[in-house]
Amino acid sequence: MVRLLLVIPFIGLLWIPFYNFREPALFGFPFFYWYQLAWVPVSAILTYIVYLKVKHDS
């Protein structure tokens, strides 16, 4: 069940029209870029959580 957490980044980045905008900009980066970059640490944290849970269950 915890493995479903890995689907969250996939869904968050799947529909490009959802985040294909220039505004709001962050530090000069358009929303399109910083939204995707924000998913990198979020995905890493979610993957780590799933890893710990699956490792513990084994």
C-alpha distance matrix in Angstrom:
0.0 3.8 5.3 5.8 8.2 10.3 11.2 12.9 15.9 16.3 16.7 18.8 21.2 21.2 23.8 26.8 29.0 26.7 28.0 31.2 33.6 36.1 35.9 34.8 35.9 34.9 37.4 39.0 35.9 35.1 31.8 30.8 30.9 29.6 26.6 25.5 26.5 24.6 21.3 22.2 21.6 18.7 17.0 18.1 16.7 13.2 13.5 14.9 12.2 9.6 12.5 13.3 10.0 9.9 13.6 13.7 11.6 13.9
3.8 0.0 3.8 5.3 5.8 8.2 10.1 11.3 13.9 15.0 15.8 17.3 19.6 20.3 23.1 25.7 28.1 25.7 26.4 29.7 31.9 34.1 33.8 32.6 33.4 32.1 34.5 36.2 33.2 32.7 29.6 28.7 28.4 27.0 24.2 23.1 23.7 21.7 18.5 19.1 18.2 15.4 13.9 14.7 13.1 9.7 10.1 11.3 8.5 6.1 9.4 10.1 7.3 8.0 11.6 11.9 10.8 13.3
5.3 3.8 0.0 3.8 5.2 5.7 7.8 10.0 12.1 12.5 13.9 15.8 17.6 17.9 21.0 23.6 26.3 24.3 25.0 28.0 30.5 32.8 32.9 32.0 32.6 31.5 33.8 35.2 32.0 31.4 28.4 27.1 26.8 25.8 23.0 21.4 22.2 20.7 17.3 17.6 17.4 14.8 12.5 13.5 12.9 9.3 8.8 10.9 9.3 6.0 8.8 10.9 8.9 8.2 11.8 13.1 12.0 13.6
5.8 5.3 3.8 0.0 3.8 5.2 5.4 7.4 10.3 10.5 11.1 13.2 15.4 15.5 18.2 21.1 23.4 21.3 22.4 25.5 28.0 30.5 30.6 29.7 30.8 29.9 32.6 33.8 30.6 29.6 26.4 25.2 25.3 24.4 21.3 20.0 21.3 19.7 16.2 17.4 17.4 14.4 12.4 14.4 13.7 9.9 10.4 13.1 11.2 8.8 12.1 14.0 12.0 11.8 15.4 16.5 15.4 17.2
8.2 5.8 5.2 3.8 0.0 3.8 5.3 5.6 8.1 9.6 10.5 11.6 13.9 14.9 17.6 20.0 22.5 20.1 20.6 23.9 26.1 28.3 28.1 27.0 27.9 26.8 29.3 30.8 27.7 27.0 23.8 22.9 22.8 21.4 18.5 17.4 18.4 16.4 13.1 14.3 13.9 10.8 9.2 11.2 10.2 6.4 7.8 10.4 8.6 7.2 10.7 12.5 11.2 11.9 15.1 16.2 15.9 18.0
10.3 8.2 5.7 5.2 3.8 0.0 3.8 5.5 6.5 7.3 9.3 10.7 12.1 13.0 16.2 18.4 21.3 19.4 19.7 22.6 25.1 27.3 27.6 26.8 27.3 26.3 28.6 29.8 26.5 25.9 22.9 21.5 21.1 20.3 17.5 15.8 16.8 15.5 11.9 12.5 13.0 10.4 7.7 9.8 10.1 6.6 6.6 10.0 9.6 7.7 10.3 13.0 12.5 12.3 15.2 17.1 16.9 18.2
11.2 10.1 7.8 5.4 5.3 3.8 0.0 3.8 5.7 5.1 6.2 8.6 10.1 10.2 13.2 15.9 18.5 16.7 17.6 20.5 23.2 25.8 26.2 25.7 26.6 26.0 28.7 29.6 26.1 25.0 21.9 20.2 20.5 20.0 16.9 15.3 17.1 16.0 12.3 13.8 14.9 12.0 9.7 12.6 13.1 9.7 10.2 13.7 13.1 11.2 14.1 16.7 15.7 15.5 18.6 20.4 19.7 21.1
12.9 11.3 10.0 7.4 5.6 5.5 3.8 0.0 3.8 5.4 5.3 6.0 8.7 9.8 12.2 14.6 16.9 14.5 15.2 18.4 20.7 23.2 23.2 22.4 23.5 22.9 25.7 26.7 23.4 22.3 19.0 17.9 18.3 17.3 14.0 13.1 14.9 13.2 9.9 12.1 12.9 9.6 8.3 11.7 11.6 8.6 10.5 13.6 12.8 12.0 15.1 17.3 16.6 17.2 20.1 21.6 21.4 23.2
15.9 13.9 12.1 10.3 8.1 6.5 5.7 3.8 0.0 3.8 5.4 4.9 6.1 8.2 11.1 12.6 15.5 13.4 13.3 16.2 18.6 20.8 21.2 20.6 21.1 20.4 23.0 23.9 20.4 19.5 16.5 15.1 15.0 14.3 11.3 9.7 11.5 10.4 6.8 8.8 10.4 7.8 6.1 9.8 10.8 8.7 9.9 13.3 13.5 13.0 15.5 17.9 18.0 18.4 20.9 22.8 23.1 24.5
16.3 15.0 12.5 10.5 9.6 7.3 5.1 5.4 3.8 0.0 3.8 5.5 5.4 5.8 9.2 11.3 14.4 13.1 13.6 16.0 19.0 21.5 22.4 22.2 22.9 22.7 25.3 25.7 22.1 20.8 17.9 15.8 16.1 16.3 13.2 11.2 13.6 13.3 9.7 11.4 13.7 11.4 9.1 12.6 14.0 11.6 12.0 15.7 16.0 14.7 17.0 19.9 19.7 19.5 22.2 24.3 24.1 25.2
16.7 15.8 13.9 11.1 10.5 9.3 6.2 5.3 5.4 3.8 0.0 3.8 5.4 5.0 7.2 10.1 12.4 10.6 12.0 14.8 17.6 20.5 21.1 21.0 22.3 22.5 25.5 25.8 22.3 20.5 17.3 15.4 16.6 16.7 13.1 12.1 15.0 14.1 11.0 13.7 15.6 12.9 11.5 15.2 16.0 13.4 14.6 18.1 17.8 16.7 19.5 22.1 21.4 21.5 24.5 26.3 25.8 27.3
18.8 17.3 15.8 13.2 11.6 10.7 8.6 6.0 4.9 5.5 3.8 0.0 3.8 5.8 7.2 8.9 11.1 8.7 9.2 12.4 14.8 17.4 17.8 17.4 18.6 18.7 21.8 22.2 18.8 17.1 13.8 12.4 13.5 13.1 9.5 9.0 11.9 10.8 8.2 11.4 13.3 10.7 10.2 14.0 14.8 12.9 14.7 17.9 17.8 17.5 20.2 22.5 22.2 22.8 25.5 27.2 27.2 28.9
21.2 19.6 17.6 15.4 13.9 12.1 10.1 8.7 6.1 5.4 5.4 3.8 0.0 3.8 5.8 6.5 9.7 8.5 8.3 10.6 13.6 16.1 17.2 17.3 18.0 18.3 21.1 21.0 17.4 15.6 12.8 10.5 11.4 12.0 8.9 7.2 10.6 10.7 8.2 10.8 13.6 11.9 10.8 14.4 16.0 14.5 15.6 18.9 19.5 19.0 21.2 23.9 24.1 24.3 26.7 28.8 28.9 30.2
21.2 20.3 17.9 15.5 14.9 13.0 10.2 9.8 8.2 5.8 5.0 5.8 3.8 0.0 3.8 6.0 9.1 8.8 9.9 11.5 15.0 18.0 19.4 19.9 20.8 21.6 24.4 24.0 20.3 18.2 15.5 12.9 14.3 15.4 12.3 10.7 14.2 14.5 11.9 14.2 17.1 15.2 13.6 17.2 18.8 16.9 17.5 21.1 21.5 20.5 22.8 25.6 25.4 25.2 27.9 30.1 29.7 30.8
23.8 23.1 21.0 18.2 17.6 16.2 13.2 12.2 11.1 9.2 7.2 7.2 5.8 3.8 0.0 3.8 5.6 5.7 7.7 9.1 12.5 16.0 17.3 18.1 19.5 20.9 24.0 23.2 19.8 17.1 14.3 11.8 14.2 15.5 12.4 11.7 15.4 15.7 13.8 16.5 19.3 17.4 16.5 20.1 21.5 19.7 20.8 24.3 24.5 23.6 26.1 28.8 28.5 28.5 31.3 33.3 32.9 34.2
26.8 25.7 23.6 21.1 20.0 18.4 15.9 14.6 12.6 11.3 10.1 8.9 6.5 6.0 3.8 0.0 3.8 5.3 5.7 5.9 9.6 12.8 14.7 15.9 16.9 18.5 21.4 20.2 16.7 13.9 11.7 8.7 11.3 13.3 10.7 10.0 13.8 14.7 13.5 16.0 19.1 17.8 17.2 20.6 22.3 21.0 22.1 25.4 26.0 25.5 27.7 30.5 30.5 30.6 33.2 35.3 35.3 36.4
29.0 28.1 26.3 23.4 22.5 21.3 18.5 16.9 15.5 14.4 12.4 11.1 9.7 9.1 5.6 3.8 0.0 3.8 5.5 5.0 8.1 11.8 13.4 15.0 16.6 18.9 22.0 20.6 17.5 14.1 11.9 9.7 13.0 14.8 12.3 12.7 16.4 16.9 16.2 19.1 21.9 20.4 20.2 23.7 25.1 23.8 25.2 28.5 28.8 28.4 30.9 33.4 33.3 33.6 36.3 38.2 38.1 39.5
26.7 25.7 24.3 21.3 20.1 19.4 16.7 14.5 13.4 13.1 10.6 8.7 8.5 8.8 5.7 5.3 3.8 0.0 3.8 6.0 8.2 11.8 12.4 13.3 15.4 17.3 20.7 19.9 16.9 13.7 10.7 9.4 12.6 13.5 10.4 11.5 15.1 14.8 14.1 17.5 19.8 17.9 18.2 21.8 22.6 21.4 23.2 26.3 26.3 26.2 28.9 31.1 30.9 31.5 34.3 35.9 35.9 37.6
28.0 26.4 25.0 22.4 20.6 19.7 17.6 15.2 13.3 13.6 12.0 9.2 8.3 9.9 7.7 5.7 5.5 3.8 0.0 3.8 5.6 8.8 9.6 10.4 12.0 13.8 17.1 16.2 13.1 10.0 7.0 5.6 9.0 9.9 7.2 8.7 12.0 12.1 12.2 15.3 17.7 16.4 17.0 20.3 21.4 20.8 22.6 25.4 25.8 26.1 28.5 30.7 30.9 31.7 34.1 35.9 36.2 37.8
31.2 29.7 28.0 25.5 23.9 22.6 20.5 18.4 16.2 16.0 14.8 12.4 10.6 11.5 9.1 5.9 5.0 6.0 3.8 0.0 3.8 7.1 9.3 11.0 12.1 14.5 17.4 15.7 12.7 9.2 7.5 5.3 8.9 11.0 9.5 10.3 13.5 14.5 14.8 17.4 20.2 19.4 19.7 22.9 24.4 23.9 25.3 28.2 28.9 29.1 31.3 33.7 34.1 34.6 36.9 38.9 39.3 40.7
33.6 31.9 30.5 28.0 26.1 25.1 23.2 20.7 18.6 19.0 17.6 14.8 13.6 15.0 12.5 9.6 8.1 8.2 5.6 3.8 0.0 3.8 5.7 7.8 9.2 12.2 15.1 13.3 10.9 7.1 5.8 5.6 9.2 10.7 9.9 11.8 14.4 15.0 16.2 18.9 21.2 20.6 21.6 24.5 25.7 25.6 27.4 30.0 30.6 31.2 33.4 35.5 36.0 36.9 39.1 40.9 41.5 43.1
36.1 34.1 32.8 30.5 28.3 27.3 25.8 23.2 20.8 21.5 20.5 17.4 16.1 18.0 16.0 12.8 11.8 11.8 8.8 7.1 3.8 0.0 3.8 6.3 6.5 9.9 12.3 10.0 8.2 4.5 5.2 6.3 8.8 10.0 10.6 12.7 14.4 15.3 17.2 19.4 21.6 21.5 22.8 25.4 26.6 27.0 28.8 31.1 32.0 32.9 34.8 36.8 37.7 38.7 40.6 42.4 43.3 44.9
35.9 33.8 32.9 30.6 28.1 27.6 26.2 23.2 21.2 22.4 21.1 17.8 17.2 19.4 17.3 14.7 13.4 12.4 9.6 9.3 5.7 3.8 0.0 2.9 4.9 8.5 11.5 10.0 9.0 6.0 5.5 8.3 10.6 10.5 10.8 13.8 15.2 15.2 17.5 20.0 21.5 21.2 23.1 25.6 26.3 26.8 29.0 31.1 31.6 32.8 35.0 36.6 37.4 38.8 40.7 42.2 43.2 45.0
34.8 32.6 32.0 29.7 27.0 26.8 25.7 22.4 20.6 22.2 21.0 17.4 17.3 19.9 18.1 15.9 15.0 13.3 10.4 11.0 7.8 6.3 2.9 0.0 3.8 6.6 9.9 9.4 8.7 6.7 5.5 9.1 10.8 9.6 10.1 13.5 14.3 13.8 16.4 18.9 20.0 19.7 21.9 24.3 24.7 25.4 27.8 29.5 30.0 31.5 33.7 35.1 35.9 37.5 39.4 40.7 41.8 43.7
35.9 33.4 32.6 30.8 27.9 27.3 26.6 23.5 21.1 22.9 22.3 18.6 18.0 20.8 19.5 16.9 16.6 15.4 12.0 12.1 9.2 6.5 4.9 3.8 0.0 3.8 6.5 5.7 5.3 4.5 5.4 8.8 9.2 8.1 9.9 12.8 12.9 13.0 16.1 17.9 19.1 19.4 21.7 23.6 24.3 25.5 27.6 29.1 30.0 31.7 33.4 34.9 36.1 37.6 39.2 40.7 42.1 43.8
34.9 32.1 31.5 29.9 26.8 26.3 26.0 22.9 20.4 22.7 22.5 18.7 18.3 21.6 20.9 18.5 18.9 17.3 13.8 14.5 12.2 9.9 8.5 6.6 3.8 0.0 3.8 5.3 5.2 6.6 7.1 10.3 9.4 7.1 9.5 12.3 11.3 11.1 14.6 16.1 16.6 17.4 20.0 21.4 22.0 23.6 25.7 26.9 27.9 29.8 31.4 32.6 34.1 35.8 37.1 38.5 40.1 41.9
37.4 34.5 33.8 32.6 29.3 28.6 28.7 25.7 23.0 25.3 25.5 21.8 21.1 24.4 24.0 21.4 22.0 20.7 17.1 17.4 15.1 12.3 11.5 9.9 6.5 3.8 0.0 3.8 5.6 8.6 10.2 12.8 11.1 9.2 12.4 14.5 12.8 13.1 16.8 17.4 17.9 19.4 21.8 22.7 23.5 25.5 27.3 28.2 29.6 31.7 32.9 34.0 35.8 37.5 38.5 40.0 41.9 43.5
39.0 36.2 35.2 33.8 30.8 29.8 29.6 26.7 23.9 25.7 25.8 22.2 21.0 24.0 23.2 20.2 20.6 19.9 16.2 15.7 13.3 10.0 10.0 9.4 5.7 5.3 3.8 0.0 3.8 6.5 9.3 11.5 10.2 9.6 12.8 14.7 13.6 14.7 18.0 18.8 19.9 21.3 23.3 24.5 25.7 27.5 29.1 30.3 31.8 33.6 34.8 36.3 38.0 39.4 40.5 42.3 44.0 45.4
35.9 33.2 32.0 30.6 27.7 26.5 26.1 23.4 20.4 22.1 22.3 18.8 17.4 20.3 19.8 16.7 17.5 16.9 13.1 12.7 10.9 8.2 9.0 8.7 5.3 5.2 5.6 3.8 0.0 3.8 6.5 8.0 6.4 6.2 9.5 11.0 10.3 11.8 14.8 15.7 17.3 18.5 20.2 21.7 23.1 24.6 26.1 27.6 29.2 30.7 31.9 33.6 35.2 36.4 37.7 39.6 41.1 42.4
35.1 32.7 31.4 29.6 27.0 25.9 25.0 22.3 19.5 20.8 20.5 17.1 15.6 18.2 17.1 13.9 14.1 13.7 10.0 9.2 7.1 4.5 6.0 6.7 4.5 6.6 8.6 6.5 3.8 0.0 3.8 5.4 5.7 6.5 8.5 10.4 11.0 12.3 14.8 16.4 18.4 19.0 20.4 22.5 23.9 24.8 26.4 28.4 29.6 30.8 32.4 34.3 35.5 36.6 38.2 40.1 41.3 42.7
31.8 29.6 28.4 26.4 23.8 22.9 21.9 19.0 16.5 17.9 17.3 13.8 12.8 15.5 14.3 11.7 11.9 10.7 7.0 7.5 5.8 5.2 5.5 5.5 5.4 7.1 10.2 9.3 6.5 3.8 0.0 3.8 5.5 5.3 5.7 8.4 9.8 10.2 12.3 14.7 16.5 16.4 18.0 20.4 21.5 22.1 24.0 26.1 27.0 28.1 30.0 31.8 32.8 34.0 35.8 37.5 38.5 40.1
30.8 28.7 27.1 25.2 22.9 21.5 20.2 17.9 15.1 15.8 15.4 12.4 10.5 12.9 11.8 8.7 9.7 9.4 5.6 5.3 5.6 6.3 8.3 9.1 8.8 10.3 12.8 11.5 8.0 5.4 3.8 0.0 3.8 5.9 5.7 6.7 9.0 10.4 11.6 13.7 16.3 16.2 17.0 19.6 21.3 21.5 22.9 25.4 26.5 27.2 29.0 31.2 32.1 32.9 34.8 36.8 37.6 39.0
30.9 28.4 26.8 25.3 22.8 21.1 20.5 18.3 15.0 16.1 16.6 13.5 11.4 14.3 14.2 11.3 13.0 12.6 9.0 8.9 9.2 8.8 10.6 10.8 9.2 9.4 11.1 10.2 6.4 5.7 5.5 3.8 0.0 3.8 5.5 5.4 6.2 8.6 10.3 11.5 14.1 14.9 15.7 17.7 19.6 20.4 21.5 23.7 25.3 26.1 27.5 29.7 31.0 31.8 33.3 35.5 36.6 37.8
29.6 27.0 25.8 24.4 21.4 20.3 20.0 17.3 14.3 16.3 16.7 13.1 12.0 15.4 15.5 13.3 14.8 13.5 9.9 11.0 10.7 10.0 10.5 9.6 8.1 7.1 9.2 9.6 6.2 6.5 5.3 5.9 3.8 0.0 3.8 5.4 4.9 5.9 8.6 10.1 11.8 12.6 14.2 16.0 17.4 18.6 20.1 21.9 23.2 24.6 26.0 27.9 29.3 30.4 31.9 33.7 35.1 36.5
26.6 24.2 23.0 21.3 18.5 17.5 16.9 14.0 11.3 13.2 13.1 9.5 8.9 12.3 12.4 10.7 12.3 10.4 7.2 9.5 9.9 10.6 10.8 10.1 9.9 9.5 12.4 12.8 9.5 8.5 5.7 5.7 5.5 3.8 0.0 3.8 5.5 5.2 6.7 9.4 11.3 10.9 12.3 14.9 16.0 16.5 18.3 20.5 21.4 22.5 24.3 26.2 27.2 28.3 30.1 31.9 32.9 34.5
25.5 23.1 21.4 20.0 17.4 15.8 15.3 13.1 9.7 11.2 12.1 9.0 7.2 10.7 11.7 10.0 12.7 11.5 8.7 10.3 11.8 12.7 13.8 13.5 12.8 12.3 14.5 14.7 11.0 10.4 8.4 6.7 5.4 5.4 3.8 0.0 3.8 5.4 5.3 7.2 10.1 10.2 10.5 13.0 15.0 15.3 16.4 18.9 20.3 20.9 22.4 24.7 25.9 26.6 28.3 30.4 31.4 32.6
26.5 23.7 22.2 21.3 18.4 16.8 17.1 14.9 11.5 13.6 15.0 11.9 10.6 14.2 15.4 13.8 16.4 15.1 12.0 13.5 14.4 14.4 15.2 14.3 12.9 11.3 12.8 13.6 10.3 11.0 9.8 9.0 6.2 4.9 5.5 3.8 0.0 3.8 5.3 5.5 7.9 9.3 10.2 11.7 13.7 14.9 15.9 17.7 19.5 20.7 21.8 23.8 25.4 26.3 27.6 29.7 31.1 32.3
24.6 21.7 20.7 19.7 16.4 15.5 16.0 13.2 10.4 13.3 14.1 10.8 10.7 14.5 15.7 14.7 16.9 14.8 12.1 14.5 15.0 15.3 15.2 13.8 13.0 11.1 13.1 14.7 11.8 12.3 10.2 10.4 8.6 5.9 5.2 5.4 3.8 0.0 3.8 5.5 6.4 6.8 8.8 10.6 11.6 12.8 14.7 16.2 17.4 19.0 20.5 22.1 23.5 24.9 26.2 27.9 29.4 30.9
21.3 18.5 17.3 16.2 13.1 11.9 12.3 9.9 6.8 9.7 11.0 8.2 8.2 11.9 13.8 13.5 16.2 14.1 12.2 14.8 16.2 17.2 17.5 16.4 16.1 14.6 16.8 18.0 14.8 14.8 12.3 11.6 10.3 8.6 6.7 5.3 5.3 3.8 0.0 3.8 5.7 4.9 5.7 8.3 9.7 10.1 11.7 13.9 15.0 16.0 17.7 19.7 20.8 21.9 23.5 25.4 26.5 28.0
22.2 19.1 17.6 17.4 14.3 12.5 13.8 12.1 8.8 11.4 13.7 11.4 10.8 14.2 16.5 16.0 19.1 17.5 15.3 17.4 18.9 19.4 20.0 18.9 17.9 16.1 17.4 18.8 15.7 16.4 14.7 13.7 11.5 10.1 9.4 7.2 5.5 5.5 3.8 0.0 3.8 5.5 5.3 6.3 8.8 10.1 10.6 12.4 14.4 15.5 16.3 18.5 20.2 21.0 22.1 24.3 25.8 26.9
21.6 18.2 17.4 17.4 13.9 13.0 14.9 12.9 10.4 13.7 15.6 13.3 13.6 17.1 19.3 19.1 21.9 19.8 17.7 20.2 21.2 21.6 21.5 20.0 19.1 16.6 17.9 19.9 17.3 18.4 16.5 16.3 14.1 11.8 11.3 10.1 7.9 6.4 5.7 3.8 0.0 3.8 5.4 4.9 6.1 8.6 9.7 10.4 12.3 14.2 15.0 16.4 18.4 19.8 20.6 22.4 24.3 25.6
18.7 15.4 14.8 14.4 10.8 10.4 12.0 9.6 7.8 11.4 12.9 10.7 11.9 15.2 17.4 17.8 20.4 17.9 16.4 19.4 20.6 21.5 21.2 19.7 19.4 17.4 19.4 21.3 18.5 19.0 16.4 16.2 14.9 12.6 10.9 10.2 9.3 6.8 4.9 5.5 3.8 0.0 3.8 5.4 5.2 6.2 8.5 9.9 10.7 12.4 14.1 15.5 16.8 18.3 19.8 21.3 22.7 24.5
17.0 13.9 12.5 12.4 9.2 7.7 9.7 8.3 6.1 9.1 11.5 10.2 10.8 13.6 16.5 17.2 20.2 18.2 17.0 19.7 21.6 22.8 23.1 21.9 21.7 20.0 21.8 23.3 20.2 20.4 18.0 17.0 15.7 14.2 12.3 10.5 10.2 8.8 5.7 5.3 5.4 3.8 0.0 3.8 5.5 5.1 6.0 8.5 9.9 10.5 12.0 14.2 15.4 16.3 17.8 19.8 21.0 22.3
18.1 14.7 13.5 14.4 11.2 9.8 12.6 11.7 9.8 12.6 15.2 14.0 14.4 17.2 20.1 20.6 23.7 21.8 20.3 22.9 24.5 25.4 25.6 24.3 23.6 21.4 22.7 24.5 21.7 22.5 20.4 19.6 17.7 16.0 14.9 13.0 11.7 10.6 8.3 6.3 4.9 5.4 3.8 0.0 3.8 5.5 5.1 6.1 8.7 9.9 10.3 12.3 14.3 15.2 16.0 18.2 19.9 21.0
16.7 13.1 12.9 13.7 10.2 10.1 13.1 11.6 10.8 14.0 16.0 14.8 16.0 18.8 21.5 22.3 25.1 22.6 21.4 24.4 25.7 26.6 26.3 24.7 24.3 22.0 23.5 25.7 23.1 23.9 21.5 21.3 19.6 17.4 16.0 15.0 13.7 11.6 9.7 8.8 6.1 5.2 5.5 3.8 0.0 3.8 5.4 5.1 6.2 8.7 9.7 10.6 12.4 14.2 15.2 16.6 18.5 20.1
13.2 9.7 9.3 9.9 6.4 6.6 9.7 8.6 8.7 11.6 13.4 12.9 14.5 16.9 19.7 21.0 23.8 21.4 20.8 23.9 25.6 27.0 26.8 25.4 25.5 23.6 25.5 27.5 24.6 24.8 22.1 21.5 20.4 18.6 16.5 15.3 14.9 12.8 10.1 10.1 8.6 6.2 5.1 5.5 3.8 0.0 3.8 5.4 5.1 6.3 8.5 10.0 10.7 12.2 14.0 15.4 16.6 18.4
13.5 10.1 8.8 10.4 7.8 6.6 10.2 10.5 9.9 12.0 14.6 14.7 15.6 17.5 20.8 22.1 25.2 23.2 22.6 25.3 27.4 28.8 29.0 27.8 27.6 25.7 27.3 29.1 26.1 26.4 24.0 22.9 21.5 20.1 18.3 16.4 15.9 14.7 11.7 10.6 9.7 8.5 6.0 5.1 5.4 3.8 0.0 3.8 5.5 5.1 6.0 8.6 10.0 10.4 11.9 14.1 15.3 16.4
14.9 11.3 10.9 13.1 10.4 10.0 13.7 13.6 13.3 15.7 18.1 17.9 18.9 21.1 24.3 25.4 28.5 26.3 25.4 28.2 30.0 31.1 31.1 29.5 29.1 26.9 28.2 30.3 27.6 28.4 26.1 25.4 23.7 21.9 20.5 18.9 17.7 16.2 13.9 12.4 10.4 9.9 8.5 6.1 5.1 5.4 3.8 0.0 3.8 5.4 4.9 6.1 8.6 9.9 10.3 12.1 14.2 15.4
12.2 8.5 9.3 11.2 8.6 9.6 13.1 12.8 13.5 16.0 17.8 17.8 19.5 21.5 24.5 26.0 28.8 26.3 25.8 28.9 30.6 32.0 31.6 30.0 30.0 27.9 29.6 31.8 29.2 29.6 27.0 26.5 25.3 23.2 21.4 20.3 19.5 17.4 15.0 14.4 12.3 10.7 9.9 8.7 6.2 5.1 5.5 3.8 0.0 3.8 5.4 5.3 6.3 8.6 9.9 10.7 12.4 14.5
9.6 6.1 6.0 8.8 7.2 7.7 11.2 12.0 13.0 14.7 16.7 17.5 19.0 20.5 23.6 25.5 28.4 26.2 26.1 29.1 31.2 32.9 32.8 31.5 31.7 29.8 31.7 33.6 30.7 30.8 28.1 27.2 26.1 24.6 22.5 20.9 20.7 19.0 16.0 15.5 14.2 12.4 10.5 9.9 8.7 6.3 5.1 5.4 3.8 0.0 3.8 5.5 5.2 6.0 8.3 9.8 10.5 12.2
12.5 9.4 8.8 12.1 10.7 10.3 14.1 15.1 15.5 17.0 19.5 20.2 21.2 22.8 26.1 27.7 30.9 28.9 28.5 31.3 33.4 34.8 35.0 33.7 33.4 31.4 32.9 34.8 31.9 32.4 30.0 29.0 27.5 26.0 24.3 22.4 21.8 20.5 17.7 16.3 15.0 14.1 12.0 10.3 9.7 8.5 6.0 4.9 5.4 3.8 0.0 3.8 5.5 5.3 5.8 8.4 9.9 10.7
13.3 10.1 10.9 14.0 12.5 13.0 16.7 17.3 17.9 19.9 22.1 22.5 23.9 25.6 28.8 30.5 33.4 31.1 30.7 33.7 35.5 36.8 36.6 35.1 34.9 32.6 34.0 36.3 33.6 34.3 31.8 31.2 29.7 27.9 26.2 24.7 23.8 22.1 19.7 18.5 16.4 15.5 14.2 12.3 10.6 10.0 8.6 6.1 5.3 5.5 3.8 0.0 3.8 5.6 5.1 6.0 8.6 10.1
10.0 7.3 8.9 12.0 11.2 12.5 15.7 16.6 18.0 19.7 21.4 22.2 24.1 25.4 28.5 30.5 33.3 30.9 30.9 34.1 36.0 37.7 37.4 35.9 36.1 34.1 35.8 38.0 35.2 35.5 32.8 32.1 31.0 29.3 27.2 25.9 25.4 23.5 20.8 20.2 18.4 16.8 15.4 14.3 12.4 10.7 10.0 8.6 6.3 5.2 5.5 3.8 0.0 3.8 5.5 5.1 6.2 8.8
9.9 8.0 8.2 11.8 11.9 12.3 15.5 17.2 18.4 19.5 21.5 22.8 24.3 25.2 28.5 30.6 33.6 31.5 31.7 34.6 36.9 38.7 38.8 37.5 37.6 35.8 37.5 39.4 36.4 36.6 34.0 32.9 31.8 30.4 28.3 26.6 26.3 24.9 21.9 21.0 19.8 18.3 16.3 15.2 14.2 12.2 10.4 9.9 8.6 6.0 5.3 5.6 3.8 0.0 3.8 5.4 5.1 6.3
13.6 11.6 11.8 15.4 15.1 15.2 18.6 20.1 20.9 22.2 24.5 25.5 26.7 27.9 31.3 33.2 36.3 34.3 34.1 36.9 39.1 40.6 40.7 39.4 39.2 37.1 38.5 40.5 37.7 38.2 35.8 34.8 33.3 31.9 30.1 28.3 27.6 26.2 23.5 22.1 20.6 19.8 17.8 16.0 15.2 14.0 11.9 10.3 9.9 8.3 5.8 5.1 5.5 3.8 0.0 3.8 5.5 5.4
13.7 11.9 13.1 16.5 16.2 17.1 20.4 21.6 22.8 24.3 26.3 27.2 28.8 30.1 33.3 35.3 38.2 35.9 35.9 38.9 40.9 42.4 42.2 40.7 40.7 38.5 40.0 42.3 39.6 40.1 37.5 36.8 35.5 33.7 31.9 30.4 29.7 27.9 25.4 24.3 22.4 21.3 19.8 18.2 16.6 15.4 14.1 12.1 10.7 9.8 8.4 6.0 5.1 5.4 3.8 0.0 3.8 5.6
11.6 10.8 12.0 15.4 15.9 16.9 19.7 21.4 23.1 24.1 25.8 27.2 28.9 29.7 32.9 35.3 38.1 35.9 36.2 39.3 41.5 43.3 43.2 41.8 42.1 40.1 41.9 44.0 41.1 41.3 38.5 37.6 36.6 35.1 32.9 31.4 31.1 29.4 26.5 25.8 24.3 22.7 21.0 19.9 18.5 16.6 15.3 14.2 12.4 10.5 9.9 8.6 6.2 5.1 5.5 3.8 0.0 3.8
13.9 13.3 13.6 17.2 18.0 18.2 21.1 23.2 24.5 25.2 27.3 28.9 30.2 30.8 34.2 36.4 39.5 37.6 37.8 40.7 43.1 44.9 45.0 43.7 43.8 41.9 43.5 45.4 42.4 42.7 40.1 39.0 37.8 36.5 34.5 32.6 32.3 30.9 28.0 26.9 25.6 24.5 22.3 21.0 20.1 18.4 16.4 15.4 14.5 12.2 10.7 10.1 8.8 6.3 5.4 5.6 3.8 0.0
